Amino acid sequence: MKKADLLDRKILKVISVDARRSFKEIASQCGVSRAAIHQRVVRMFERGIITGSGYQVNPKYLGFGTCSYIGIRLEKGSMYNSTVQELMKIPEVVECHFTTGPYTMLIKLYSQDNEHLKDLLNNRIQSIPGVNSTDTMISLEQSIQRNIPITLGEGEEIDEPQEICFSDETED
């Protein structure tokens, strides 16, 4: 994959903080035309540099209060692709990685509670052909969630986009 040039990095730096910014706002911050921003963003989507956009929903709001990481050992590493296809059928699985170390793969899933997690493990995941064993780690708290840092290079700067914060509390 070709490395991002300075303009791509500037665009990515702005939209990684707030993907709702208009192309006009991004163009102003980057010192180029709105059309140039539009072309670059479309190209980055097509090349798989930008892999998505949208809102992140807190799973707890939807009743999924338990986040778990599950290490899966397969009979053979060559069973990875077929196992992924089966895991895709489980909507609670939100990430899947082919790994080195003690596990063939590592998945992240959200469940409503421990009973739901037990059901997913016993009746869905461990019943997939080739799954030898699983180890489950329940996340007690997520302390950090962020994107990879986007650097512009020495001496190159743009105004930092401002994050918009909303409070759950209302003032009287």
C-alpha positions as a LaTeX table, in Angstrom:
\begin{tabular}{lrrr}
\hline
Residue & $x$ (\AA) & $y$ (\AA) & $z$ (\AA) \\
\hline
Met1 & 0.00 & 0.00 & 0.00 \\
Lys2 & 1.33 & 3.41 & $-0.99$ \\
Lys3 & 2.14 & 5.71 & 1.93 \\
Ala4 & $-0.06$ & 8.74 & 2.58 \\
Asp5 & 1.28 & 12.06 & 1.34 \\
Leu6 & 1.10 & 15.26 & 3.39 \\
Leu7 & $-2.36$ & 16.34 & 2.14 \\
Asp8 & $-3.82$ & 12.88 & 2.82 \\
Arg9 & $-2.38$ & 13.01 & 6.34 \\
Lys10 & $-3.85$ & 16.47 & 6.92 \\
Ile11 & $-7.26$ & 15.28 & 5.78 \\
Leu12 & $-7.05$ & 12.13 & 7.90 \\
Lys13 & $-5.98$ & 14.12 & 10.94 \\
Val14 & $-9.07$ & 16.34 & 10.67 \\
Ile15 & $-11.65$ & 13.63 & 9.94 \\
Ser16 & $-10.26$ & 11.20 & 12.53 \\
Val17 & $-11.36$ & 13.66 & 15.21 \\
Asp18 & $-14.73$ & 14.50 & 13.63 \\
Ala19 & $-15.91$ & 12.70 & 10.50 \\
Arg20 & $-18.93$ & 15.03 & 10.33 \\
Arg21 & $-16.84$ & 17.99 & 9.21 \\
Ser22 & $-17.85$ & 19.31 & 5.82 \\
Phe23 & $-15.45$ & 19.18 & 2.89 \\
Lys24 & $-15.54$ & 22.99 & 2.95 \\
Glu25 & $-14.30$ & 23.06 & 6.57 \\
Ile26 & $-11.60$ & 20.49 & 5.84 \\
Ala27 & $-10.51$ & 22.39 & 2.73 \\
Ser28 & $-10.20$ & 25.57 & 4.75 \\
Gln29 & $-8.03$ & 23.86 & 7.37 \\
Cys30 & $-5.85$ & 22.17 & 4.75 \\
Gly31 & $-5.51$ & 25.18 & 2.45 \\
Val32 & $-6.92$ & 23.53 & $-0.70$ \\
Ser33 & $-10.21$ & 23.50 & $-2.62$ \\
Arg34 & $-13.32$ & 21.61 & $-1.54$ \\
Ala35 & $-13.14$ & 19.62 & $-4.80$ \\
Ala36 & $-9.58$ & 18.51 & $-3.98$ \\
Ile37 & $-10.73$ & 17.28 & $-0.56$ \\
His38 & $-13.67$ & 15.43 & $-2.11$ \\
Gln39 & $-11.42$ & 13.72 & $-4.68$ \\
Arg40 & $-8.89$ & 12.70 & $-2.03$ \\
Val41 & $-11.51$ & 11.32 & 0.36 \\
Val42 & $-13.19$ & 9.30 & $-2.42$ \\
Arg43 & $-9.79$ & 7.93 & $-3.49$ \\
Met44 & $-8.90$ & 7.00 & 0.11 \\
Phe45 & $-12.20$ & 5.09 & 0.42 \\
Glu46 & $-11.57$ & 3.28 & $-2.87$ \\
Arg47 & $-8.04$ & 2.28 & $-1.82$ \\
Gly48 & $-9.13$ & 1.04 & 1.60 \\
Ile49 & $-7.25$ & 3.77 & 3.48 \\
Ile50 & $-10.48$ & 5.03 & 5.03 \\
Thr51 & $-12.36$ & 1.92 & 6.06 \\
Gly52 & $-15.56$ & 3.46 & 7.35 \\
Ser53 & $-17.28$ & 6.42 & 8.86 \\
Gly54 & $-20.23$ & 6.92 & 11.09 \\
Tyr55 & $-21.23$ & 7.06 & 14.68 \\
Gln56 & $-20.00$ & 4.74 & 17.41 \\
Val57 & $-22.84$ & 3.49 & 19.57 \\
Asn58 & $-22.21$ & 2.57 & 23.20 \\
Pro59 & $-23.14$ & $-1.16$ & 23.42 \\
Lys60 & $-24.40$ & $-0.69$ & 27.01 \\
Tyr61 & $-27.15$ & 1.59 & 25.71 \\
Leu62 & $-28.43$ & $-1.36$ & 23.67 \\
Gly63 & $-28.26$ & $-3.77$ & 26.61 \\
Phe64 & $-24.86$ & $-5.31$ & 25.87 \\
Gly65 & $-23.04$ & $-4.66$ & 29.13 \\
Thr66 & $-20.36$ & $-7.38$ & 28.96 \\
Cys67 & $-17.35$ & $-7.00$ & 26.67 \\
Ser68 & $-15.22$ & $-10.13$ & 26.32 \\
Tyr69 & $-12.09$ & $-11.20$ & 24.51 \\
Ile70 & $-11.95$ & $-14.87$ & 23.61 \\
Gly71 & $-8.82$ & $-16.72$ & 22.59 \\
Ile72 & $-9.70$ & $-19.62$ & 20.29 \\
Arg73 & $-7.46$ & $-22.60$ & 19.59 \\
Leu74 & $-8.22$ & $-24.40$ & 16.32 \\
Glu75 & $-7.29$ & $-27.97$ & 15.38 \\
Lys76 & $-5.37$ & $-26.52$ & 12.41 \\
Gly77 & $-4.57$ & $-22.96$ & 11.43 \\
Ser78 & $-5.87$ & $-23.78$ & 7.95 \\
Met79 & $-9.38$ & $-23.87$ & 9.48 \\
Tyr80 & $-9.22$ & $-20.13$ & 10.14 \\
Asn81 & $-11.23$ & $-19.00$ & 7.09 \\
Ser82 & $-14.07$ & $-21.47$ & 7.63 \\
Thr83 & $-14.16$ & $-20.53$ & 11.33 \\
Val84 & $-14.36$ & $-16.83$ & 10.42 \\
Gln85 & $-17.35$ & $-17.61$ & 8.17 \\
Glu86 & $-19.11$ & $-19.25$ & 11.14 \\
Leu87 & $-18.21$ & $-16.41$ & 13.49 \\
Met88 & $-19.67$ & $-13.93$ & 10.97 \\
Lys89 & $-23.05$ & $-15.54$ & 11.71 \\
Ile90 & $-22.81$ & $-14.43$ & 15.36 \\
Pro91 & $-23.73$ & $-10.71$ & 15.46 \\
Glu92 & $-22.30$ & $-10.25$ & 18.96 \\
Val93 & $-18.77$ & $-10.89$ & 17.56 \\
Val94 & $-17.43$ & $-7.46$ & 16.62 \\
Glu95 & $-13.75$ & $-8.23$ & 15.92 \\
Cys96 & $-11.74$ & $-11.26$ & 14.84 \\
His97 & $-7.95$ & $-11.54$ & 14.49 \\
Phe98 & $-5.65$ & $-14.34$ & 13.25 \\
Thr99 & $-2.92$ & $-14.33$ & 15.88 \\
Thr100 & 0.43 & $-15.73$ & 16.88 \\
Gly101 & 1.06 & $-17.11$ & 20.34 \\
Pro102 & $-1.15$ & $-19.48$ & 22.32 \\
Tyr103 & $-4.33$ & $-18.84$ & 20.30 \\
Thr104 & $-5.07$ & $-19.30$ & 16.63 \\
Met105 & $-7.49$ & $-16.41$ & 16.76 \\
Leu106 & $-8.73$ & $-13.74$ & 19.12 \\
Ile107 & $-12.26$ & $-12.37$ & 19.00 \\
Lys108 & $-14.03$ & $-9.52$ & 20.75 \\
Leu109 & $-17.71$ & $-9.82$ & 21.49 \\
Tyr110 & $-20.45$ & $-8.09$ & 23.44 \\
Ser111 & $-23.06$ & $-9.99$ & 25.44 \\
Gln112 & $-25.98$ & $-8.85$ & 27.51 \\
Asp113 & $-24.70$ & $-10.53$ & 30.66 \\
Asn114 & $-22.73$ & $-13.58$ & 31.83 \\
Glu115 & $-25.62$ & $-15.94$ & 31.04 \\
His116 & $-25.72$ & $-14.68$ & 27.45 \\
Leu117 & $-21.92$ & $-15.00$ & 27.24 \\
Lys118 & $-22.13$ & $-18.60$ & 28.50 \\
Asp119 & $-24.73$ & $-19.39$ & 25.82 \\
Leu120 & $-22.58$ & $-17.84$ & 23.08 \\
Leu121 & $-19.54$ & $-19.82$ & 24.21 \\
Asn122 & $-21.20$ & $-23.19$ & 24.77 \\
Asn123 & $-23.79$ & $-23.23$ & 22.00 \\
Arg124 & $-22.33$ & $-21.08$ & 19.25 \\
Ile125 & $-18.55$ & $-20.69$ & 19.39 \\
Gln126 & $-17.41$ & $-24.01$ & 20.86 \\
Ser127 & $-19.74$ & $-25.90$ & 18.51 \\
Ile128 & $-17.93$ & $-24.56$ & 15.41 \\
Pro129 & $-16.09$ & $-27.44$ & 13.69 \\
Gly130 & $-12.36$ & $-27.27$ & 14.44 \\
Val131 & $-12.60$ & $-25.22$ & 17.63 \\
Asn132 & $-10.54$ & $-27.14$ & 20.18 \\
Ser133 & $-10.80$ & $-24.78$ & 23.14 \\
Thr134 & $-11.47$ & $-21.21$ & 24.20 \\
Asp135 & $-10.19$ & $-18.91$ & 26.94 \\
Thr136 & $-12.38$ & $-15.98$ & 27.92 \\
Met137 & $-11.34$ & $-12.67$ & 29.40 \\
Ile138 & $-14.06$ & $-10.25$ & 30.48 \\
Ser139 & $-13.23$ & $-6.57$ & 30.20 \\
Leu140 & $-14.08$ & $-4.76$ & 33.43 \\
Glu141 & $-13.50$ & $-1.29$ & 31.98 \\
Gln142 & $-12.28$ & 0.28 & 28.75 \\
Ser143 & $-9.87$ & 3.07 & 29.63 \\
Ile144 & $-8.50$ & 4.00 & 26.20 \\
Gln145 & $-10.09$ & 4.04 & 22.76 \\
Arg146 & $-8.43$ & 5.99 & 20.01 \\
Asn147 & $-7.19$ & 5.93 & 16.44 \\
Ile148 & $-3.56$ & 5.52 & 15.47 \\
Pro149 & $-1.81$ & 8.93 & 15.66 \\
Ile150 & $-1.55$ & 10.80 & 12.37 \\
Thr151 & 1.67 & 12.75 & 12.03 \\
Leu152 & 2.26 & 15.39 & 9.38 \\
Gly153 & 6.02 & 15.56 & 9.37 \\
Glu154 & 8.50 & 17.98 & 10.77 \\
Gly155 & 7.53 & 21.63 & 10.46 \\
Glu156 & 4.15 & 20.88 & 8.89 \\
Glu157 & 1.11 & 21.86 & 10.91 \\
Ile158 & $-2.57$ & 22.52 & 10.56 \\
Asp159 & $-4.89$ & 23.96 & 13.13 \\
Glu160 & $-6.00$ & 21.17 & 15.43 \\
Pro161 & $-9.65$ & 20.33 & 14.90 \\
Gln162 & $-11.68$ & 20.96 & 18.00 \\
Glu163 & $-13.58$ & 18.05 & 19.51 \\
Ile164 & $-17.20$ & 18.70 & 20.34 \\
Cys165 & $-18.17$ & 17.44 & 23.78 \\
Phe166 & $-21.71$ & 16.95 & 24.97 \\
Ser167 & $-22.59$ & 16.61 & 28.61 \\
Asp168 & $-25.23$ & 14.18 & 29.86 \\
Glu169 & $-26.19$ & 16.73 & 32.47 \\
Thr170 & $-28.34$ & 19.77 & 31.85 \\
Glu171 & $-27.72$ & 23.05 & 33.54 \\
Asp172 & $-30.53$ & 24.87 & 35.32 \\
\hline
\end{tabular}
